[in-house]
Amino acid sequence: MLHDVHNEKKCLHPFSPAGLCSLSSCLLQPPFLFLKTKKTWYEAQKFCREKCLDLATIDDMAEMETLLESVRDQYDDAAWIGLWKGTRKTWHWSLVDKHHEGGEIKYPISGTNNCGSYKQKKLLSDHCADRKYSICFDGSKRGRDRYVLITEAKIWTVARDFCRTHHTDLASVRNDTEYQMIQEVAGARQVWVGLFKDIWRWSDQTNSSFRYWKASQIIYSEPNGKCGVLLEKESGRWGERPCAQTLPFICTCGSSSVKYFKVRISSQDSVRMTPEEQEDILKQIKQRLRERGVEVFTLQWTTLPVLQTTRNN
């Protein structure tokens, strides 16, 4: 017998019907949904907003890794995500922190360039291709040890990637405590910190400052009718394509948009079931889903562990 628990949205995570998997394991499925149907960026946005939540927004490296796993081997060129170009430049901190808005800049910044550095109690804007020492932030440590001076001169993007690989990210300077720590570590040196300026916006209007551009992507580029994509040849790093190009795309389908269907099958029947019978059941479930208006879904069988009991004589 087929049962369903749903809300107003009609988007499914990749899932196994509850009864074939536990409800908790279904809830832990990745929130990203890949669609092979090619659409323009605006058509993809409309589809995702109607069927899920929106085009994909990525908040940090952990989510990026989840997304990459979700789309592995499913596209051969590029796929839309929720990035588009606005018209106004905005400063962001590279370090993702849920307690600070991405564009929160407490201290004045001197200059008109697009990457931020620190020198003797001042934030400065510099050419992103300049080579400087940098200060990484390491969230696994405490106190001043969280701030690590890198004495090999790098351009801003390389410095950021180095910090993300070996520590957490480039350091931020968002409050008096961070300001003091950076000053103690930097001394009289001018160093890169995690400040950058661009015009990219997310479709869902959140202000995630996370970026995962390909190495050759410049930090700031003028409005030019292009939107953000994953690039297969760049191992999923981001690039930009004309928004009118038709490409596969990735939606964000949060837990609030999941519709669950439970299939109850006795253990005796499931043990005897052949692969052909399992496939026939999936076909019936798919038909029922379509009859109920669910257009985007994935089904698969998952075998639950068999609980063993021991009887004491």
C-alpha positions as CSV (number, residue, x, y, z in Angstrom):
1,M,0.0,0.0,0.0
2,L,1.3,3.4,-1.0
3,H,1.2,6.3,1.6
4,D,2.5,9.8,1.2
5,V,3.5,12.7,3.5
6,H,4.0,15.9,1.6
7,N,3.8,19.7,1.6
8,E,3.1,22.3,-1.1
9,K,6.4,21.7,-3.0
10,K,6.9,19.0,-5.6
11,C,10.6,18.1,-5.6
12,L,12.3,15.0,-4.3
13,H,15.8,14.5,-3.2
14,P,17.4,11.4,-4.7
15,F,15.8,8.9,-2.3
16,S,14.7,5.4,-1.6
17,P,11.0,5.0,-0.7
18,A,10.6,5.0,3.0
19,G,10.0,1.4,4.1
20,L,12.9,0.5,1.9
21,C,15.1,3.0,3.7
22,S,14.7,4.6,7.1
23,L,13.1,8.1,7.3
24,S,16.3,9.5,8.9
25,S,18.5,8.3,6.0
26,C,16.1,9.8,3.5
27,L,16.3,13.1,5.3
28,L,20.1,13.1,5.1
29,Q,20.1,12.8,1.3
30,P,21.9,15.7,-0.5
31,P,19.8,18.8,-1.1
32,F,20.9,19.2,-4.8
33,L,19.0,17.8,-7.8
34,F,20.6,17.6,-11.2
35,L,18.4,17.9,-14.3
36,K,19.8,16.8,-17.7
37,T,17.1,18.7,-19.7
38,K,18.9,21.7,-21.2
39,K,17.4,25.1,-20.5
40,T,18.6,28.7,-20.5
41,W,19.6,30.1,-17.1
42,Y,16.3,31.9,-16.7
43,E,14.2,28.9,-17.8
44,A,16.2,26.7,-15.3
45,Q,15.6,29.3,-12.6
46,K,11.8,29.2,-13.3
47,F,11.8,25.4,-13.2
48,C,13.7,25.2,-10.0
49,R,11.5,27.7,-8.3
50,E,8.3,25.9,-9.4
51,K,9.4,22.4,-8.6
52,C,12.0,22.8,-5.8
53,L,13.3,25.9,-4.1
54,D,15.7,27.7,-6.6
55,L,18.8,27.2,-8.7
56,A,21.6,25.8,-6.5
57,T,23.3,28.0,-3.9
58,I,26.5,26.8,-2.4
59,D,27.5,28.1,1.1
60,D,30.8,26.4,1.8
61,M,33.3,23.8,0.7
62,A,31.4,21.0,2.4
63,E,28.3,21.8,0.3
64,M,30.4,22.1,-2.8
65,E,31.7,18.6,-2.2
66,T,28.2,17.3,-1.7
67,L,27.1,18.9,-5.0
68,L,30.1,17.5,-6.9
69,E,29.2,14.0,-5.6
70,S,25.6,14.5,-6.7
71,V,26.5,15.4,-10.3
72,R,29.5,13.1,-10.8
73,D,29.6,11.7,-14.4
74,Q,26.2,13.2,-15.2
75,Y,27.3,16.1,-17.4
76,D,30.1,16.5,-20.0
77,D,30.5,20.3,-20.4
78,A,28.8,22.7,-18.1
79,A,25.7,23.0,-15.8
80,W,23.9,26.0,-14.4
81,I,24.1,27.0,-10.8
82,G,22.3,30.0,-9.2
83,L,24.9,32.7,-9.9
84,W,24.1,35.7,-12.0
85,K,25.7,39.1,-12.4
86,G,24.2,42.2,-10.8
87,T,25.3,45.7,-11.4
88,R,26.7,46.8,-8.1
89,K,30.0,45.8,-6.6
90,T,29.9,44.3,-3.1
91,W,32.6,43.5,-0.7
92,H,32.6,40.0,0.8
93,W,34.7,37.9,3.2
94,S,36.0,34.7,1.7
95,L,35.7,32.9,5.0
96,V,32.2,31.6,5.3
97,D,30.7,32.3,8.8
98,K,27.1,31.9,9.6
99,H,27.4,34.6,12.3
100,H,28.5,37.3,9.9
101,E,26.9,38.5,6.8
102,G,29.1,38.1,3.7
103,G,29.2,41.8,2.9
104,E,29.7,43.1,6.5
105,I,32.7,45.4,6.4
106,K,33.2,47.3,9.7
107,Y,36.3,49.2,8.8
108,P,36.9,51.6,5.9
109,I,38.8,50.3,2.9
110,S,41.2,52.5,0.9
111,G,41.5,52.1,-2.8
112,T,39.3,51.0,-5.7
113,N,40.7,47.6,-6.6
114,N,39.0,44.2,-6.0
115,C,41.1,42.3,-3.5
116,G,41.7,43.2,0.1
117,S,45.0,43.4,2.1
118,Y,46.0,44.6,5.5
119,K,48.8,46.9,6.6
120,Q,49.4,48.6,9.9
121,K,45.8,48.9,11.1
122,K,44.4,49.6,7.6
123,L,42.4,47.6,5.1
124,L,43.5,48.3,1.5
125,S,42.3,47.3,-1.9
126,D,44.9,46.0,-4.4
127,H,45.1,44.4,-7.7
128,C,44.3,40.7,-7.2
129,A,47.3,39.6,-9.4
130,D,49.8,41.4,-7.1
131,R,51.9,38.9,-5.1
132,K,51.9,39.3,-1.3
133,Y,52.4,37.4,1.9
134,S,49.1,36.3,3.4
135,I,47.5,35.4,6.7
136,C,45.4,32.2,6.9
137,F,42.8,31.5,9.5
138,D,42.8,28.0,11.0
139,G,39.6,27.1,12.8
140,S,41.1,24.0,14.4
141,K,43.3,26.1,16.6
142,R,42.8,28.6,19.4
143,G,43.8,32.2,20.1
144,R,46.6,33.8,18.2
145,D,47.6,30.3,16.8
146,R,44.5,30.5,14.6
147,Y,46.3,33.2,12.5
148,V,49.1,31.8,10.4
149,L,51.5,34.0,8.4
150,I,52.4,32.6,5.0
151,T,55.7,34.1,3.9
152,E,55.6,32.9,0.3
153,A,54.2,35.7,-1.9
154,K,51.1,34.7,-3.9
155,I,48.4,36.3,-5.9
156,W,45.1,36.6,-4.0
157,T,43.3,33.6,-5.5
158,V,46.3,31.3,-5.0
159,A,46.7,32.5,-1.4
160,R,43.0,31.8,-0.7
161,D,43.2,28.3,-2.2
162,F,46.4,27.6,-0.2
163,C,44.6,28.6,3.0
164,R,41.6,26.5,2.2
165,T,43.8,23.5,1.5
166,H,46.1,23.7,4.5
167,H,44.1,25.6,7.1
168,T,40.5,27.0,6.8
169,D,40.5,30.2,4.7
170,L,42.1,33.6,4.4
171,A,41.7,35.5,7.6
172,S,38.9,38.0,8.1
173,V,39.1,41.3,10.0
174,R,35.5,41.9,11.2
175,N,35.9,43.0,14.8
176,D,38.4,44.5,17.2
177,T,39.6,41.1,18.4
178,E,40.4,39.9,14.8
179,Y,41.9,43.3,14.1
180,Q,44.3,42.9,17.0
181,M,45.3,39.4,16.1
182,I,46.0,40.3,12.5
183,Q,48.2,43.2,13.6
184,E,50.2,41.0,16.0
185,V,50.9,38.4,13.2
186,A,51.4,40.8,10.3
187,G,53.6,43.3,12.1
188,A,54.7,46.0,9.5
189,R,54.0,43.7,6.5
190,Q,51.3,44.2,4.0
191,V,49.4,40.9,3.7
192,W,46.4,39.4,1.9
193,V,43.3,38.9,3.9
194,G,40.0,37.3,2.8
195,L,38.4,40.4,1.4
196,F,37.2,40.6,-2.2
197,K,34.7,42.5,-4.3
198,D,32.5,41.3,-7.1
199,I,29.0,41.8,-8.7
200,W,27.9,38.1,-8.6
201,R,24.5,37.5,-6.9
202,W,22.6,34.3,-6.0
203,S,19.2,33.5,-7.5
204,D,17.7,32.8,-4.1
205,Q,18.8,36.3,-2.9
206,T,21.0,34.9,-0.1
207,N,24.4,36.5,0.3
208,S,26.8,33.5,0.4
209,S,30.3,34.7,-0.1
210,F,31.6,31.2,-1.1
211,R,33.3,31.1,-4.5
212,Y,34.9,28.2,-6.4
213,W,36.1,29.7,-9.6
214,K,38.5,28.1,-12.1
215,A,42.1,29.4,-11.7
216,S,41.9,31.7,-14.7
217,Q,38.6,33.4,-13.6
218,I,39.2,37.0,-12.6
219,I,37.6,38.2,-9.3
220,Y,35.7,41.1,-10.9
221,S,34.2,41.2,-14.4
222,E,31.8,43.7,-15.9
223,P,28.1,42.8,-16.5
224,N,28.0,40.9,-19.8
225,G,24.9,38.8,-19.9
226,K,26.7,35.7,-18.4
227,C,25.7,33.4,-15.6
228,G,27.6,30.9,-13.4
229,V,28.2,27.3,-14.3
230,L,30.0,24.2,-13.1
231,L,32.7,23.2,-15.6
232,E,33.3,19.5,-16.1
233,K,36.8,20.1,-17.6
234,E,37.7,22.1,-14.5
235,S,36.7,19.3,-12.1
236,G,33.5,21.2,-11.1
237,R,35.1,24.6,-10.6
238,W,33.0,27.5,-11.7
239,G,33.0,29.6,-14.9
240,E,30.6,31.8,-16.8
241,R,28.5,31.2,-19.9
242,P,25.9,33.4,-21.8
243,C,22.7,33.1,-19.8
244,A,20.8,32.4,-23.0
245,Q,22.8,29.2,-23.6
246,T,20.9,26.0,-23.0
247,L,22.6,23.7,-20.4
248,P,21.6,21.1,-17.8
249,F,21.2,22.6,-14.4
250,I,21.2,22.0,-10.6
251,C,18.3,22.9,-8.3
252,T,18.4,23.3,-4.5
253,C,15.7,21.1,-3.0
254,G,15.8,21.7,0.8
255,S,14.2,19.4,3.3
256,S,11.1,21.6,3.3
257,S,10.5,20.6,-0.3
258,V,10.6,16.8,0.1
259,K,7.6,14.6,-0.6
260,Y,8.0,11.1,1.0
261,F,6.2,8.0,-0.1
262,K,6.2,4.9,2.1
263,V,6.0,1.4,0.7
264,R,5.3,-1.3,3.2
265,I,6.5,-4.7,2.2
266,S,6.8,-7.7,4.6
267,S,10.2,-9.1,5.1
268,Q,9.1,-12.5,3.9
269,D,8.0,-11.1,0.5
270,S,11.1,-9.0,0.1
271,V,13.4,-11.9,0.7
272,R,11.7,-13.9,-2.1
273,M,11.6,-11.0,-4.5
274,T,13.5,-11.3,-7.8
275,P,15.3,-8.3,-9.5
276,E,12.5,-8.4,-12.1
277,E,9.8,-8.1,-9.4
278,Q,11.7,-5.3,-7.7
279,E,11.9,-3.4,-11.0
280,D,8.2,-4.0,-11.6
281,I,7.3,-2.5,-8.2
282,L,9.5,0.6,-9.0
283,K,7.6,1.1,-12.3
284,Q,4.3,1.0,-10.4
285,I,5.6,3.5,-7.9
286,K,6.8,5.8,-10.6
287,Q,3.4,5.7,-12.3
288,R,1.7,6.6,-9.0
289,L,4.1,9.5,-8.4
290,R,3.3,10.9,-11.9
291,E,-0.4,10.5,-11.3
292,R,0.0,12.7,-8.2
293,G,1.8,15.4,-10.1
294,V,5.4,14.7,-9.0
295,E,7.6,15.4,-12.1
296,V,11.1,15.2,-10.6
297,F,12.1,12.1,-8.6
298,T,14.6,9.2,-8.4
299,L,13.8,5.8,-6.9
300,Q,16.1,3.0,-5.9
301,W,16.1,-0.1,-3.7
302,T,18.0,0.0,-0.4
303,T,18.4,-3.2,1.7
304,L,18.0,-2.6,5.4
305,P,20.2,-4.6,7.8
306,V,18.7,-7.7,9.2
307,L,18.4,-7.7,13.0
308,Q,19.5,-10.9,14.6
309,T,18.0,-12.1,17.8
310,T,19.4,-14.7,20.2
311,R,17.2,-16.9,22.4
312,N,18.6,-17.9,25.8
313,N,17.9,-21.5,26.7
